[in-house]
Amino acid sequence: MTFLESIKTCLNKYATFSGRASRSEFWWFVLFFIIVGFVLDMLFPIDLPVNSDGVIDKELLSAEDLNVALRNSVAQLIGNLFLFIPYLSVGIRRLHDVGRSAWWQLISLTGIGVILLIYWSCKKGTPGPNRFGEDPLQQPQFMNTET
């Protein structure tokens, strides 16, 4: 699956938490998620004056600074929330591909759990069908409409 196919698939399956996702589908979408986050940070920076200790300097802080920071943080939040559901969805489908339940996503709340999720995301999926569906690598990507 290519980068663009992955984005299209994940956005078409915006909130589809059943089925399976291949490694390429998952990792291409993760890359897209990171790129969008980076672009949002560049387009909507949250720059507040800080002192030498890295603490916001209230003496240099103006109402305009606060308005810009608030507007930019809302724009970043909306952009990230739009992609969070498909990101969560493809993550769950990736877990399904390696034979794990979606509940394993909760392990990411622990620090060490993220390492386990990365391992499973890199692992080759279960060959053939499993309890979550057909092997995504054996399913046709595009349906043939000719009869």
Backbone as JSON, one array per atom type, in Angstrom:
{
  "sequence": "MTFLESIKTCLNKYATFSGRASRSEFWWFVLFFIIVGFVLDMLFPIDLPVNSDGVIDKELLSAEDLNVALRNSVAQLIGNLFLFIPYLSVGIRRLHDVGRSAWWQLISLTGIGVILLIYWSCKKGTPGPNRFGEDPLQQPQFMNTET",
  "N": [[0.85, -1.17, 0.0], [0.56, 2.19, -0.83], [1.66, 5.51, 0.22], [-0.34, 7.5, -0.33], [-2.56, 5.83, -0.85], [-2.87, 4.68, 1.66], [-3.59, 6.91, 3.25], [-6.0, 7.6, 2.02], [-7.48, 5.23, 2.45], [-7.54, 5.09, 5.28], [-8.9, 7.46, 5.91], [-11.3, 6.98, 4.61], [-12.18, 4.85, 6.11], [-12.86, 6.09, 8.49], [-14.0, 5.86, 11.15], [-13.94, 3.11, 11.52], [-13.64, 0.41, 13.37], [-13.41, -2.27, 13.21], [-12.1, -5.22, 11.65], [-8.96, -5.49, 9.85], [-5.68, -4.05, 9.58], [-2.92, -3.54, 7.48], [0.7, -3.51, 7.94], [1.89, -1.53, 6.33], [-0.28, 0.16, 5.75], [-0.84, 1.16, 8.32], [1.66, 2.36, 9.19], [2.22, 4.23, 7.15], [0.07, 5.94, 7.57], [0.63, 6.82, 10.14], [2.94, 8.29, 9.62], [1.8, 10.31, 8.02], [0.11, 11.49, 9.95], [2.03, 12.54, 11.71], [3.32, 14.37, 10.0], [1.2, 16.14, 9.41], [0.75, 17.15, 11.99], [3.21, 18.46, 12.4], [3.07, 20.41, 10.34], [0.81, 21.84, 11.2], [1.88, 22.89, 13.55], [3.77, 24.6, 12.45], [2.2, 26.36, 10.91], [0.46, 27.42, 12.8], [1.83, 28.64, 15.21], [2.51, 28.58, 18.72], [3.63, 30.93, 20.32], [4.9, 32.32, 23.1], [6.19, 34.87, 25.21], [9.11, 34.04, 27.01], [11.15, 33.76, 29.96], [14.65, 33.49, 30.97], [14.61, 31.13, 32.35], [12.78, 29.59, 31.08], [10.16, 30.01, 31.69], [6.94, 31.47, 31.3], [7.02, 34.89, 30.72], [5.42, 37.19, 32.46], [5.5, 39.94, 32.45], [6.17, 40.71, 29.89], [4.11, 39.71, 28.45], [1.34, 40.21, 26.42], [-2.1, 41.17, 25.76], [-2.68, 40.69, 23.12], [-0.79, 38.71, 22.49], [-1.81, 36.59, 24.0], [-4.32, 36.25, 22.75], [-3.54, 35.45, 20.15], [-2.15, 33.11, 20.76], [-4.2, 31.58, 21.89], [-6.01, 31.36, 19.7], [-4.36, 30.0, 17.85], [-3.8, 27.65, 19.26], [-6.35, 26.52, 19.39], [-6.81, 26.08, 16.67], [-4.81, 24.16, 16.15], [-5.71, 22.13, 17.86], [-8.21, 21.44, 16.71], [-7.38, 20.47, 14.2], [-5.8, 18.27, 15.02], [-7.68, 16.74, 16.42], [-9.4, 16.04, 14.35], [-7.91, 14.13, 12.96], [-7.39, 12.28, 14.92], [-9.32, 10.26, 15.46], [-9.35, 8.58, 13.06], [-6.67, 7.79, 13.33], [-6.67, 6.39, 15.76], [-8.45, 4.4, 15.01], [-7.1, 3.02, 12.87], [-4.97, 2.11, 14.33], [-6.18, 0.31, 16.09], [-7.17, -1.53, 14.23], [-4.74, -2.42, 13.29], [-3.72, -3.74, 15.54], [-5.6, -5.78, 15.58], [-4.76, -7.15, 13.32], [-2.49, -8.47, 14.17], [-3.6, -10.23, 15.86], [-4.5, -9.26, 18.33], [-6.6, -7.79, 20.85], [-8.59, -4.78, 20.77], [-8.52, -3.54, 23.2], [-5.94, -3.53, 24.06], [-4.88, -1.12, 23.31], [-5.11, 0.55, 25.45], [-2.9, 0.06, 26.99], [-1.03, 1.84, 26.22], [-1.21, 3.98, 27.85], [0.47, 3.59, 29.9], [3.95, 4.07, 30.44], [5.81, 2.08, 29.57], [4.18, 0.51, 28.06], [3.9, 1.61, 25.53], [6.12, 0.79, 24.12], [5.59, -1.93, 23.76], [3.31, -1.74, 22.11], [4.46, -0.54, 19.84], [6.16, -2.61, 19.08], [4.26, -4.63, 18.4], [3.03, -3.29, 16.31], [5.0, -3.28, 14.41], [5.33, -5.9, 13.9], [4.81, -8.76, 11.79], [1.63, -9.44, 10.4], [-1.02, -11.8, 11.29], [-1.01, -14.62, 9.25], [-3.42, -15.28, 6.71], [-6.97, -15.63, 7.46], [-8.11, -14.36, 10.66], [-9.61, -14.12, 13.95], [-10.55, -11.57, 13.69], [-11.0, -10.96, 11.09], [-10.43, -11.07, 7.49], [-7.16, -11.53, 6.0], [-5.45, -8.56, 5.43], [-3.56, -8.28, 3.43], [-4.21, -10.13, 1.55], [-6.6, -9.37, 0.55], [-8.33, -7.9, -2.18], [-7.33, -4.69, -3.31], [-8.77, -2.9, -4.87], [-11.99, -3.07, -6.13], [-13.08, -4.98, -8.89], [-15.03, -3.68, -11.35], [-16.04, -4.57, -13.69], [-18.16, -6.8, -15.52]],
  "CA": [[0.0, 0.0, 0.0], [1.35, 3.41, -0.92], [1.36, 6.58, 1.16], [-1.65, 8.09, -0.65], [-3.59, 4.8, -0.65], [-3.07, 4.55, 3.1], [-4.35, 8.06, 3.73], [-7.36, 7.46, 1.5], [-8.12, 4.11, 3.14], [-7.79, 5.43, 6.69], [-9.94, 8.48, 5.99], [-12.56, 6.33, 4.23], [-12.55, 4.02, 7.27], [-12.67, 7.1, 9.54], [-14.33, 5.32, 12.47], [-14.13, 1.67, 11.38], [-12.77, -0.22, 14.36], [-13.39, -3.71, 12.98], [-11.26, -5.6, 10.53], [-7.53, -5.53, 10.05], [-4.88, -3.09, 8.8], [-1.55, -4.01, 7.23], [1.76, -2.66, 8.48], [2.09, -0.35, 5.48], [-1.41, 1.06, 5.97], [-0.67, 1.79, 9.63], [2.84, 3.21, 9.29], [2.07, 5.38, 6.26], [-0.85, 6.89, 8.2], [1.36, 7.43, 11.26], [3.79, 9.33, 9.02], [0.89, 11.4, 7.64], [-0.32, 12.1, 11.21], [3.16, 13.33, 12.2], [3.52, 15.49, 9.07], [0.12, 17.11, 9.63], [1.04, 17.8, 13.27], [4.32, 19.38, 12.16], [2.56, 21.53, 9.52], [-0.04, 22.65, 12.07], [2.77, 23.63, 14.45], [4.41, 25.68, 11.68], [1.18, 27.34, 10.5], [-0.19, 28.02, 13.97], [2.75, 28.53, 16.34], [2.08, 29.11, 20.01], [4.83, 31.61, 20.82], [4.69, 33.23, 24.22], [7.51, 35.32, 25.72], [9.6, 33.3, 28.18], [12.4, 34.28, 30.53], [15.8, 32.6, 30.81], [14.29, 29.84, 32.98], [11.79, 28.9, 30.27], [8.84, 30.28, 32.26], [6.28, 32.6, 30.62], [7.32, 36.18, 31.33], [4.15, 37.91, 32.53], [5.71, 41.36, 32.2], [6.23, 40.91, 28.45], [2.92, 39.1, 27.87], [0.28, 41.17, 26.1], [-3.4, 40.58, 25.45], [-2.58, 40.21, 21.74], [-0.06, 37.43, 22.56], [-2.75, 35.58, 24.51], [-5.33, 36.0, 21.71], [-2.92, 34.68, 19.08], [-1.86, 31.77, 21.3], [-5.47, 30.87, 22.02], [-6.5, 31.06, 18.35], [-3.49, 28.99, 17.26], [-3.96, 26.37, 19.95], [-7.64, 25.98, 18.97], [-6.62, 25.56, 15.31], [-4.05, 22.9, 16.27], [-6.59, 21.14, 18.48], [-9.2, 20.99, 15.72], [-6.67, 19.64, 13.23], [-5.4, 17.0, 15.64], [-8.88, 15.95, 16.73], [-9.92, 15.51, 13.1], [-7.15, 12.94, 12.58], [-7.21, 11.35, 16.03], [-10.21, 9.11, 15.34], [-8.8, 7.61, 12.11], [-5.42, 7.27, 13.88], [-7.06, 5.37, 16.73], [-9.08, 3.32, 14.24], [-6.09, 2.21, 12.17], [-4.18, 1.46, 15.38], [-6.95, -0.84, 16.55], [-7.18, -2.53, 13.16], [-3.38, -2.99, 13.24], [-3.69, -4.73, 16.62], [-6.39, -6.93, 15.11], [-3.98, -7.9, 12.34], [-1.55, -9.35, 14.88], [-4.38, -11.1, 16.74], [-4.71, -8.64, 19.64], [-7.84, -7.05, 21.06], [-8.48, -3.32, 20.79], [-8.28, -3.11, 24.57], [-4.51, -3.37, 24.26], [-4.53, 0.29, 23.11], [-5.04, 1.21, 26.76], [-1.57, -0.11, 27.57], [-0.22, 3.0, 25.84], [-1.28, 4.94, 28.94], [1.67, 3.37, 30.72], [5.14, 4.4, 29.66], [6.4, 0.89, 28.98], [3.21, -0.07, 27.13], [4.12, 2.15, 24.19], [7.12, -0.08, 23.48], [4.88, -3.14, 23.34], [2.47, -1.4, 20.95], [5.34, -0.36, 18.69], [6.59, -3.96, 18.67], [3.14, -5.28, 17.71], [2.78, -2.57, 15.06], [6.06, -3.64, 13.47], [5.27, -7.35, 13.7], [4.03, -9.23, 10.65], [0.27, -9.84, 10.79], [-1.39, -13.21, 11.24], [-1.32, -15.0, 7.87], [-4.77, -15.8, 6.53], [-7.98, -15.01, 8.33], [-8.1, -14.59, 12.09], [-10.93, -13.84, 14.54], [-10.94, -10.2, 13.4], [-11.31, -10.79, 9.67], [-9.52, -11.58, 6.46], [-5.82, -10.97, 5.9], [-5.53, -7.38, 4.56], [-2.65, -8.41, 2.3], [-4.81, -11.02, 0.57], [-7.82, -8.77, 0.04], [-8.07, -7.0, -3.31], [-7.38, -3.27, -2.92], [-9.82, -2.23, -5.62], [-12.96, -4.03, -6.68], [-13.22, -4.97, -10.34], [-16.44, -3.36, -11.62], [-16.46, -5.18, -14.95], [-18.88, -8.06, -15.38]],
  "C": [[0.9, 1.23, 0.0], [0.89, 4.43, 0.13], [-0.04, 7.14, 0.92], [-2.79, 7.09, -0.48], [-3.9, 4.62, 0.83], [-3.91, 5.69, 3.66], [-5.81, 7.94, 3.29], [-8.12, 6.36, 2.24], [-8.48, 4.49, 4.57], [-8.86, 6.51, 6.84], [-11.3, 7.93, 5.56], [-13.09, 5.44, 5.35], [-12.41, 4.86, 8.54], [-12.9, 6.53, 10.95], [-14.66, 3.83, 12.37], [-13.13, 0.98, 12.29], [-12.74, -1.74, 14.23], [-12.53, -4.0, 11.76], [-9.79, -5.48, 10.88], [-6.85, -4.49, 9.16], [-3.46, -3.63, 8.66], [-0.54, -3.04, 7.86], [1.91, -1.39, 7.66], [0.95, 0.65, 5.66], [-1.21, 1.83, 7.26], [0.48, 2.79, 9.62], [2.8, 4.4, 8.34], [1.13, 6.41, 6.9], [-0.2, 7.55, 9.41], [2.26, 8.55, 10.73], [2.95, 10.55, 8.63], [0.45, 12.18, 8.88], [0.79, 13.01, 11.76], [3.39, 14.56, 11.31], [2.45, 16.56, 9.28], [0.34, 17.86, 10.94], [2.16, 18.83, 13.13], [3.85, 20.62, 11.38], [1.67, 22.43, 10.37], [0.8, 23.48, 13.05], [3.44, 24.8, 13.73], [3.41, 26.77, 11.29], [0.58, 28.1, 11.67], [0.71, 27.9, 15.2], [2.15, 29.14, 17.61], [3.33, 29.69, 20.68], [4.44, 32.59, 21.91], [6.06, 33.64, 24.75], [7.88, 34.55, 26.99], [10.88, 33.94, 28.68], [13.51, 33.24, 30.39], [15.58, 31.23, 31.45], [13.27, 29.04, 32.18], [10.37, 29.07, 30.78], [8.26, 31.5, 31.54], [6.53, 33.88, 31.42], [6.07, 37.04, 31.3], [4.31, 39.4, 32.25], [5.72, 41.67, 30.7], [4.98, 40.4, 27.74], [1.83, 40.13, 27.65], [-1.03, 40.42, 25.82], [-3.39, 40.01, 24.03], [-1.85, 38.86, 21.69], [-1.0, 36.3, 23.0], [-3.8, 35.24, 23.47], [-4.77, 35.14, 20.59], [-2.65, 33.25, 19.55], [-3.14, 30.94, 21.43], [-6.01, 30.45, 20.66], [-5.67, 29.93, 17.72], [-3.63, 27.64, 17.95], [-5.31, 25.72, 19.61], [-7.52, 25.39, 17.56], [-5.85, 24.25, 15.33], [-4.93, 21.79, 16.86], [-7.6, 20.59, 17.49], [-8.54, 20.07, 14.69], [-6.29, 18.28, 13.79], [-6.61, 16.13, 15.98], [-9.48, 15.32, 15.49], [-9.21, 14.21, 12.72], [-7.01, 11.92, 13.7], [-8.08, 10.1, 15.89], [-9.71, 8.13, 14.28], [-7.47, 7.01, 12.58], [-5.7, 6.16, 14.88], [-7.64, 4.15, 16.02], [-8.05, 2.43, 13.56], [-5.19, 1.51, 13.18], [-4.88, 0.21, 15.91], [-6.97, -1.93, 15.49], [-5.8, -3.17, 13.0], [-3.22, -4.03, 14.35], [-4.47, -5.98, 16.23], [-5.59, -7.79, 14.14], [-2.97, -8.84, 13.0], [-2.26, -10.2, 15.93], [-4.63, -10.56, 18.13], [-6.04, -7.89, 19.68], [-7.57, -5.55, 21.08], [-8.18, -2.79, 22.19], [-6.8, -2.92, 24.86], [-4.06, -1.93, 23.99], [-4.37, 1.0, 24.45], [-3.68, 1.07, 27.42], [-0.66, 1.06, 27.23], [-0.26, 4.07, 26.93], [-0.14, 4.76, 29.92], [2.87, 3.66, 29.85], [5.69, 3.2, 28.91], [5.47, 0.27, 27.94], [3.38, 0.41, 25.71], [5.11, 1.28, 23.43], [6.47, -1.35, 22.97], [4.0, -2.87, 22.13], [3.3, -1.17, 19.7], [5.81, -1.71, 18.18], [5.48, -4.64, 17.88], [2.85, -4.6, 16.37], [3.81, -2.9, 13.99], [6.01, -5.12, 13.09], [4.42, -7.69, 12.47], [2.67, -9.73, 11.16], [0.06, -11.35, 10.7], [-1.69, -13.58, 9.8], [-2.72, -15.62, 7.78], [-5.75, -15.13, 7.47], [-7.71, -15.3, 9.81], [-9.46, -14.17, 12.65], [-11.43, -12.43, 14.24], [-11.23, -9.96, 11.93], [-10.27, -11.4, 8.75], [-8.17, -10.87, 6.53], [-5.85, -9.76, 4.97], [-4.61, -7.48, 3.35], [-3.2, -9.32, 1.22], [-6.1, -10.48, 0.0], [-7.49, -7.89, -1.15], [-8.24, -5.55, -2.86], [-8.53, -2.55, -3.61], [-10.72, -3.29, -6.25], [-13.01, -3.89, -8.2], [-14.69, -4.77, -10.66], [-16.93, -3.96, -12.93], [-17.17, -6.49, -14.7], [-18.57, -9.0, -16.52]]
}
